[in-house]
Amino acid sequence: MAGQAQKRKDKNRIVLKQGEWQRPNGTYDYRWTDFYGKRHVIYAKTLEELREKEKEVERDISDGIKTEKRNTTINELFDLWCQVKRGLKDNTFQNYKYMYNLFVRPKFGKLRISQIKKTDVKRFYNTLVDERGLQASTLDGIHTVLHQVFDLAVDDCYIRTNPSDRVMKELKQSHCFQTEKRRALTVKEQELFLDYLKRTPQYRHWYPVFAVMVGTGLRVGEATGLRWCDIDLDDGMIDVNHTLVYYDHGPKDGCHFNIHTPKTKAGERKVPMLGFVKEAFLEERAYQEEAGIKCNVSIEGYTDFIFVNRFGETQHQGTLNKAIRRIIRDCNDEQLNRDENAKVLLPHFSCHSLRHTFTTRMIEAGVNIKVVQDALGHADVSTTLGIYADVTKDLRKSEFAGLDSYFKKEQDGTSSFLGA
């Protein structure tokens, strides 16, 4: 028809839509202008493939997805997350950045955010565990960061849904993601541990700090951060109002101590002293006076720390856990030298196991669950109830094991209990 624009066709005589073009090499492209007047183009080998991509573009535009940001990488979104994230303790934030830069940034982080599917996240997590040997707790930290980065991408209309939703829950249900339950020391193991410290000159100076941790359930940073002004030996109370943290502040500042307030309001609490805890404080004071040890550090205005090393410097978790490993080794060697069939040996444990040990002793003693929650500084009672359920489950097993032995003895004898 005269005056009517001639429709463009490809080499196969198929009519091309507005914005569609066939290139000299036979491939196709689609060009469009976004809301801000910026030009964009996508490519495809075939017209069918191109039109599938066009549908995605049209859907993105309809849903408000930023098609102009299709090439944004996970790393770029993470860097944006770092700029806008607020409300994290600095040590937690630095740890998140460290884990991301170590495990995500080099490869997975270079992928475009628009390409990521749930299966990609699953595959990445499996690789971290199967090939790099990460523990579930480390993977949890990485997932926490990635999930928030993907949430940011959803909120800012880079993608429709978070591809990491429910991934960790599904992976933890598989056998390779089952985490080992933290184990408290038994009464016999606790007695062996503290007794060995008290009677062994080489390790005697470690007794007060570990006795305080066993008898209070304080987190390691709460224990090492205690000052003499935080304890009232007359009233037998410990005021927990801060925690001492040691972590990497980044390439420029390196590792050093900071004082942090508790994570939640419930973390600020007063913990009564048991008798042996009070004795441990008094022993630490006497030991420092005899050895001429004084605290010579000040951290953000906090000083006069109770548990310091021979140079008057504050202790931290790494040092204490190394000491525990040496103590376990030497204590067990002594036990086995006395009796190669020793019934009680120290298991592998850490400082945090002592907090769990204290919790277990309270539950075994029948302490009210709300008192347990308050003593531990749990903001959410479900955390306390989770520990309570684990401990009571073990207690039931041990009690019924004893009952089973009793029944067997009765069956082997002539007790009237069974009507014999």
WOBELHU-V717707 format. One record per backbone hydrogen bond with DSSP energy under -0.5 kcal/mol. NH is the residue of the N-H (numbers start at 1). CO is the residue of the C=O. E is the energy in kcal/mol with one decimal. If there is no record, write none. Layout:
BEGIN
nh:co:e
NH:CO:E
NH:CO:E
END
This chain:
BEGIN
nh:co:e
4:1:-1.7
10:14:-2.1
13:10:-2.1
16:8:-2.9
20:17:-2.1
21:29:-2.5
23:21:-0.5
23:27:-3.4
26:23:-2.2
28:44:-3.0
29:21:-2.4
30:42:-2.2
31:19:-2.3
32:40:-2.0
34:38:-2.7
37:34:-2.0
40:32:-2.7
42:30:-1.9
44:28:-2.2
50:46:-2.1
51:47:-2.4
52:48:-1.6
53:49:-1.8
54:50:-2.2
55:51:-1.8
56:52:-1.5
57:53:-2.2
58:54:-3.0
59:55:-2.5
60:56:-2.6
61:57:-2.6
62:58:-2.4
63:59:-2.4
64:60:-0.7
64:61:-0.7
65:60:-2.6
66:157:-3.7
67:65:-1.6
69:66:-1.9
70:67:-1.4
72:69:-2.0
74:111:-2.0
75:109:-2.7
77:73:-1.9
78:74:-2.7
79:75:-2.4
80:76:-1.7
81:77:-2.6
82:78:-2.5
83:79:-1.3
84:80:-1.7
85:81:-2.2
93:89:-2.5
94:90:-2.8
95:91:-1.9
96:92:-2.2
97:93:-2.2
98:94:-2.3
99:95:-2.5
100:96:-2.4
101:97:-2.7
102:98:-1.8
103:99:-2.6
104:99:-0.5
104:100:-2.4
105:100:-2.4
107:104:-0.8
109:104:-3.1
110:107:-1.5
111:108:-1.6
113:72:-3.1
114:70:-0.7
115:112:-1.5
116:112:-0.7
116:113:-0.6
120:117:-0.6
121:117:-1.6
122:118:-2.3
123:119:-2.6
124:120:-2.3
125:121:-2.5
126:122:-2.6
127:123:-2.1
128:124:-2.0
129:125:-1.8
130:126:-3.3
131:127:-2.2
132:127:-1.3
133:129:-0.7
134:128:-2.1
139:135:-2.3
140:136:-2.2
141:137:-1.4
142:138:-1.9
143:139:-2.8
144:140:-2.4
145:141:-1.6
146:142:-2.6
147:143:-3.0
148:144:-1.5
149:145:-2.3
150:146:-2.8
151:147:-2.0
152:148:-2.1
153:149:-1.9
154:150:-2.1
155:151:-2.9
156:152:-2.2
157:154:-1.6
158:153:-3.4
159:153:-1.1
163:161:-0.7
165:162:-1.5
167:164:-1.6
168:164:-0.5
170:166:-1.8
171:167:-2.4
172:168:-2.5
173:169:-0.7
173:170:-0.5
174:171:-1.4
177:174:-1.6
178:175:-1.4
190:186:-2.9
191:187:-2.5
192:188:-2.3
193:189:-2.6
194:190:-2.5
195:191:-2.4
196:192:-2.5
197:193:-1.8
198:194:-2.1
199:195:-1.9
200:196:-0.9
201:199:-0.7
203:200:-1.4
204:200:-1.1
206:203:-1.9
207:203:-0.5
207:204:-1.5
210:206:-1.8
211:207:-2.8
212:208:-2.3
213:209:-1.8
214:210:-2.4
215:211:-2.2
216:212:-0.7
216:213:-0.5
217:213:-1.9
223:219:-2.4
224:220:-2.6
225:221:-1.0
226:223:-1.2
228:304:-1.8
230:227:-1.8
231:228:-1.0
232:237:-2.9
233:231:-0.6
236:232:-1.7
237:232:-1.6
238:271:-1.9
239:230:-3.3
240:238:-0.8
240:269:-3.0
241:239:-0.8
243:260:-2.7
244:221:-2.2
245:243:-0.6
245:258:-2.7
247:256:-1.5
249:247:-0.6
249:254:-2.9
254:250:-2.7
256:247:-1.7
258:245:-2.4
260:243:-2.7
260:258:-0.5
267:264:-1.3
268:265:-1.4
269:240:-1.7
269:267:-0.7
271:238:-2.6
272:270:-0.5
273:236:-2.8
277:274:-0.5
278:274:-2.1
279:275:-2.0
280:276:-1.5
281:277:-2.0
282:278:-2.2
283:279:-2.4
284:280:-2.3
285:281:-2.2
286:282:-2.3
287:283:-2.5
288:284:-2.2
289:285:-2.1
290:286:-2.4
291:287:-2.3
292:288:-0.9
293:288:-2.4
296:312:-2.2
299:302:-3.1
300:298:-0.6
302:299:-2.0
306:226:-2.9
308:306:-1.0
309:313:-2.8
312:309:-2.3
315:307:-1.1
319:316:-0.5
320:316:-1.9
321:317:-2.7
322:318:-1.9
323:319:-2.0
324:320:-2.3
325:321:-2.0
326:322:-1.8
327:323:-2.5
328:324:-2.8
329:325:-2.0
330:326:-2.5
331:327:-2.8
332:328:-2.5
333:329:-1.9
334:330:-2.1
335:331:-2.3
336:332:-2.6
337:333:-2.0
338:334:-1.6
339:335:-2.2
342:339:-1.8
345:343:-0.5
353:350:-0.8
354:350:-0.8
354:351:-1.2
355:351:-0.9
356:352:-1.7
357:353:-2.1
358:354:-2.1
359:355:-2.0
360:356:-2.3
361:357:-2.4
362:358:-2.0
363:359:-2.3
364:360:-2.8
365:361:-1.7
366:363:-1.4
367:362:-2.4
371:368:-0.5
372:368:-2.1
373:369:-2.4
374:370:-2.2
375:371:-2.5
376:372:-2.0
377:373:-1.2
378:373:-1.9
381:379:-0.5
383:380:-1.4
384:380:-0.9
385:381:-3.0
386:382:-2.0
387:383:-1.5
388:384:-2.8
389:385:-2.7
390:386:-1.8
391:387:-2.7
392:388:-2.7
393:389:-1.9
394:390:-1.9
395:391:-2.5
396:392:-2.4
397:393:-2.0
398:394:-2.4
399:395:-2.7
400:396:-2.7
401:397:-2.0
402:398:-1.9
403:399:-1.9
404:400:-2.5
405:401:-1.9
406:402:-1.9
407:403:-2.4
408:404:-2.2
409:405:-2.1
410:406:-2.2
411:407:-2.4
412:408:-1.9
413:409:-1.1
415:410:-0.7
418:415:-1.2
419:416:-1.4
420:415:-1.5
END
